[in-house]
Structures are given as C-alpha cells and as structure tokens.
Amino acid sequence: MINFPNETQDKLATSPVPVLQGLHDLTPDELLLSQEHYESEVRSYPRRLPVAIAKANGALVEDSRGQVYLDCLAGAGTLALGYNHPEINQALIEQLHAGIPYQTLDITTPAKDAFIRELMAFLPQDFAENAKVQFCGPSGADAVEAAIKLAKQTTGRNTIAAFHGAYHGMTNGTMALMGNLGTKARRQGLMADVHFLPFPYDLRCPYGLHGEQGARQGLRYIERMLADDESGVQKPAAIIVEPVQGEGGVIPAPAFWLKELRRITQEHGILLIFDEIQCGIGKTGSHFAFEDSGITPDILCLSKAVGGGLPMSLLVFDKEIDTWRPGEHTGTFRGNQLAMVSGAKAMEIIRRDNLANQAAVTGEYLRRGLEKIAEKTTCIAEVRGKGLMLGVEICDPEGTKNKFGEPQSAPELTVAIQRAALERGLIIEKGGRDGSVLRFLPPIIITFEQIDFALKALEDAIDSLVEPKPVSQPMDSIQQSWREHFIHVGKNGADGFESAMNQSTLALKKLFESTESPYSGLDPMVLQSQIRRAQLGENPQSLSDVIEETTDLIGKNSIIVQHPHCIAHLHTPPMLPAVAAEAFITALNQSMDSWDQASAATFVEQEVTDWLCKRFGFDEQSDGVFTSGGTQSNLMGLLMARDHIIKQTSGHDVQKDGLPEYADKLRVICSKNSHFTMQKSASLLGLGENAVVCVDTYTDGTISIESAEEAVTSLKAEGLIPFVITGTAGTTDNGSIDDLDDVADLAEKHGLWMHVDAAYGGALILSRHHARLEGIERADSVTVDFHKMFFQPISCGAVLLKDKAHFGYIRHHADYLNREEDVLPNLVDKSIATTRRFDALKVWMTLQNVGPQALGSMVDHLLNQTQQVADLVNQRPDFELLAVPCLSTVLFRYTGSNKGMDLDSLNKQIRLDALVQGRAVVGETVVDGDIALKFTLLNPCLSLNDFEQLLNELETLGGEIAKQSL
C-alpha cells in the first residue's frame, strides 16, 4: 500500500483506492465548460475523459467535484512513479532552493551530469559503455525527428521503414511514420520515402498464420524485400520500431522477432531505432522493453517517463554513428534542468527499489485478472502486453467475424466501456485498430489492492453494457481443470487445440530446419537413460512444457526420415497433404465402426477403395477396406482364402464351427523371397508356419513357376491341400516382381486362391511401369501399402478383393454398431478390426492435392534414379554391387582395399557406426550368404549428389573401421 504524506488531509489520504458512492458524475462542470470555450477543437482526452483534475497523489487523482479516480493512464505513461512522488518533489524543492536555473540550453550543470550518469547506470551495460546521449526538445516527437536525421546523414540514404500500427509522434516527419491513416487523412506533404512493414500482431496477423509462425513470415517478408532488386523499396537508412506498440493497440514484439530484426538490419547495414518513448523506464518489467531480446539498438528514443514526469526527450546511440556537426539539431528547451533532477531521481528510485521487477509481478497479476474477466464475457478478443503495459481488445459480443475470419472490432462499445469505467472511478485509455483496445498504463507503484479495484471497475463497466456469457452447468474445480485437456465445440472451444498445434508445428519446423544428420548421434544407452529420467507421469507439466520436452528429448533424438542420409528401410518421408490429413484424423477422431461414428469418413473410404479397385483393373464386383498395413492385409487375404477353400471343400463354416479336421493338410505356396508375414499369418490362422511351402526363385529373385507347379503337384500327391498361391510385387530386399500372369495361370489351373502382396510395388499401377503388374487384376486379393511408395504417414494400407462377397467370411453383425435393416454403409463388416482410424483421408487429400499422375511420375523417377545410384556404386573400387536393382533398392557392400578383411563383420560395423554416430541410416540384409548394405530409395526429392555424399561418408567410415581392426 502507498503511504501518502501526513499533511495531505483530503480524500486521497483516506483510502488507497477510490471510495464510490454510486456512479461518478461526468457532466461537465465550470472548468470543463471553460476549457471547451477557450481551447481548440484539437483537444482529445477531455472528450472521452471529462475530468478536471484538482489534485493527485500516487495513482489516485481527485477531480474538481471531489470525486477520486484510480489513474491507469498516468499521463500516457509519463508518470512512472505516479503523481507527486514525495522523493521527486523533495529533490525538486532542494534544487530550486539551491538556485538551479530552469533552462540552460545545452550548457552543462551538476544536475545534467548527475542525470547522464544515472541514465548510463539505468541502461544495459553493453549498450551504455559505447553510448552517446543527445538532449532534444521536450517532446518525444523531437527525439524521433532527431533519430531520423541522424540515420539519414550517417548512412547517406533517405528511405525510412516503419511498421503497421506504429506511432512515433505528430510532427511532419513522425506522422509520416504513423500507421493510423485517419490521423493523416488531411495532411499533405508529409516526409517522403517511408515504407511500412508488417508488425507481429497475433490476433490480426496479416498472413492469417498467427503466433510465432505469423511473426516469422513477417520477418521473411522483410528479409525478402531487402534482398529483392525488384521490390521497389530502396534500402532504408533505418528501421524504426516500438518494442511494444502503444497507440497501435498494446502489441508486444516477440523477443525472437526483435532479435531477428537486429540480425537483418546488421546484415544490410541498416540502423535500428527503438522508440521506447512510451514503453521504456520500467513499465514492461525491465528497464527497457528491448532487454528481453538480448540485443541493443543503434539508436534509442526516450521521453515521457525518462523526465520523471517533467518534459524531456533524448536519444541514446552508438558513438560510432555520432555524425552530428555542432548545432545540427537544436532546441531551446533541451536543457530542462528540473526534468533532469526529477528524471534522475525517478531512475534512481526504480533501480534502488527494483520497481521494474515489481512491475513484472503486478503486471502479471493485472493480466491474470483481465484474462479472468475475458473468460466471463463475450466482448474481449484478447488480453496482451508486457508488465504493466497491457491492452484488452474489444470485439463484437455477438461473435461476428470480419472478412478475414478475425473477431469484429467494436469501437462504439470500447468507448462506452471506457466511459462506464470512468463512472466507476477508473481512468483508462483506448487505442488500437478501430479504437477498439482498452489500454492500461498505470504507474509502476500501483498496488495489488488498487489493481483489484481496477479489475472490479472494468468488470462492472462491461457487465453494465454486455450480457455475460451463459453460465454453464456448475462443475467442481477438479472437473473444470480437466477441460483444458480436451477440444470443445463452440466459440473459443478449440483455442487450446490451436495453441497446442501451433506450438507443435513450430517446434517441428525448427527441428527440421536445424537437422544436420539423420540421427542425433546420442548413445542409445544414454538416450534410454534420459527417457527414464523423465519419470513418466510422476510430475505432470503444462502442455506447452510437455511439447517443449518432447521436442528436445524425443524429436531431436528420432530418426529423421526426411534427411538425405536416411535411406535404410521402406520408410518414406510423408507428403504434406497426408501430414495435414493426420491433424484432421486425430482431431475429428472418427471411428470407422459405423456410419454414426464416421459419417463423411465412411463415404471417403469407400470412394478411395472403389478408386483403387478400378486402378488395379477390378470390376464392380470388387471391394476393399483400409488396414494398418501389409501385415494385416496379408493376414486378411490368407484368412479369406482359407475359409473359401474349406467352404468349397466341405461346406464347413469356419466362422461358426472352427477349423475342420483336415485343416492340418492346408498349404500355402509362395516363393523363398516372399514376406515373412506369410509364415506369421499361417501361424495366426491356426495352420502353423510349416504350412507355408516356399519354392525356389529364378536368378532375378522372382518365383519359379516350374518349382511352384512341381510343389502343388507333389503336395496333392501326398494328400495335402494347397489352397493359395502368393505372388509378390516387390520383394523386401531386391524389389523383385513375380510374373503375376504366370501365377494367375497356375492358380486357375489348380483351383487356388491367388493373393498378391503388392505392399512395396503396388504404386507402379500409377506409373509408366504399370505393365510390370500385369496379371494383378486376376488376383482374388491384393495387399496395398500406402506408407511405402505412395508416400503416406505410417500406418496406412488396404486389402482389395476381386469379389466383395468374400468379405462375408469375416462378417459378424453387432446390433450396437449397425442394424440389419440399415441402408447406410457398414464398413466394420469388411474388417478384422472394429475400431479403425480414418486413414483413407490421407490418400484422399493426397490425390486431391498431388494427383495420381504426379505420384506416378515420382515412382518413375525413383526407379530411374535407383539404376543411376547402382551405377555410382559400381564405379567405386571400394564398393561391390551385389544385385541388379529391380525396383528401388540398391544392394551392395564395402570391400575396401585390404582383401584380407572379414567383410561381413566390417559391413555390419559400418551400418551400426553410421547409425549411432548420426552419420547415416542404411539398411542391412543378406545376399547369397553375404552381409549387404542396402539403400531403399523412397524420397523423390533427393539428387545424385546426395548419394555421392552418402557413399563418401560410408567409404570414409569403412576406411576408419578397417584401420582400427588392423
């Protein structure tokens, strides 16, 4: 609480807050009427704040009627320590008694010297030690005018860049830098060569991006403009910016944005001017608002509070740009000695009592109070600011949006709230876009009790004009706290979602931009230890902190599939439309169990599967369903093949009655190069892995039809029942594609079910190499894996059936999901999974954005590039190509020059060291008994140069390992 002087025996001394007896009377009294009679129409504050101040102390003022107000305007930020601070008053009295002159032009005095020394102590040390001070005329505008002149004469350039929403004064030059068009509407001949740049304004982002992403886009615009020789903007002499825009709506510039602006200006030889006339001297929680960014300007403009309440303005600038000649910028009243006394004393008190830090604490208290009011009303779009410089943006309480999708401003309501607050004893200012921002600039000595009064007055003022939000059904505090963890419908219901997604997007963006290797190189045991030290769930944190922790611990230590040296497995970089689809999928959380859980999603999946069936040459009797990937699709194909053969053989219903006695005679025919899920599926189906008969392959890795024919004949002769033959369109290691027409002929000849595993090579159906899949249209079932050469995020696959009636083998009706009489689509009857994700949306959005033709061209490119990479390997004497590529894999090994080396051990070590050192992620397999390294090309954006560098990396690593083993 503020202690007022004992001799002040009036209403200001009776209470630290105004004592109200009803609403204050705001009808003009004699003083206000006299002002209106004699003063020009240019007066502004009295129109909205019809108060004739009779006396004041601290944060309180008393009008000519004896009504007391809490002043949260404080001379537009001039009175940092409030009215009539006793120490400042005493310092002025002492100096007057000592015979100090009022004005001395720029002749020095002890008071002036003391002021300069106090100012230097108040400035950041790294700025002060190289700084010069220039005293200007008493207004802040004169300081800005001086800064403009100094910048132009120093650089020899004439252009100045300012920002949207800027306010730097009302003189000819400073008005040219002003963002407000209304104020400039009738002005002609303002300073030329001023260009305006986008200021980071989260609520009304000029790019529609909001948050850090919008601010960074603004930086990109500035940097791009300066680098563009066709931008039409000459390189500026200076860029001038308010670290916190005041008149523009109390909009703080993010610290990173100021830091980047400093970098850009330094790189282009542009002077950076900070206008802290309103936001400086402790208001924002630091001595100066720019300090949080860790940078310093070339020129700092100061006025208002720097004079301790009396008129003064000055520049502080780097002494290297002190290009003035004597008398080039003068002003009679630049030697205000009393302002120097009061200014020095004000800065001394702020430093001594750590009032800037106090402003940070009380400012946070005021901000939280304003945010609580915002939660209760529909007319507050945003609360923002720094320290005790805060703004409340007022919007249409009906929730109307402007044409940019932003809250519609409400200037009339803003004026009404300002007046209603004044009637309740609170003085606040307004400003910002359309004059729709209520501004708080209280003295930094304001108390918590006074802040409580301000909050109550504002809340009552709003409630008198705006219907409060409907009161929701009461929830206990625990239940209320749960709400922040979910997305809600209705206005502001998804604000938390937006914030989390924005932070996550920016975190990943930074991660990708800073990634230099496919893995961090952190030792696996250290990584495991760090994850354990996170103490899962023991100390819940804010979501913001969790996202930050996840980025640092998980993101930075993940395998980065987008990196050119990550090329080990069938693990593709996902396409942007599919990544965007993931946001829709997770946020909407559709379950494909029934139409009433996935309305649009059901139709989208059916549309995508119908499109696939047509692409693979199936007729209208076909159908498909999405799966988690190749393993599930292969399992479903074999499951329906098993049940089909059993029904044909004995009319037995496996779904109802289980496996028949002869089930142990069932056999699966596939090649030795088929995927291991053939054995896994046979095991899960109760047939056992030994039921899979793997036949020989040709030298190119494709199934030998002669061996398959011989196996079928032999099995039948033994009384066994071969029921399915599997063709592979893209073996895992070499990408071999079986002759599917030959497989289909054999299946027809022996009455076998034909299943094609096209998890790897199915995307060829879109490419000019689609003829390599001829015969796939004759298959009974086909596995498609979109998270391979369709470039979709994991997991995303499908199984297609030539005859949709075969889905009946897995159909099981559940009344709670679907009714027998329902006419709406029912996808659950086609899947072995009940709850499924809406993965079809990824394919839908990719096709809508990229199109099948472009996808096919990417596949063509990968196949062509694979041959080129194989040729690169073949040309290097230290490497050996082990197989001719069939699809998009290159199998090779490092041989080196020492022929006595154990090449299997050496290549194993190369792969492992490349991984754990973060140098490369390559695959390992076996080719004809030899350990091989494997490149799997699934990134169509890579160049041959990327592979040259990767081979150089492996060659260097191989040489290092070979030397160590000698």
Summary of the structure (lengths in Angstrom):
residues: 966
radius of gyration: 37.7
end to end distance: 79.6
largest distance: 125.5
contacts: 3252
relative contact order: 0.07
helix: 45%
strand: 15%
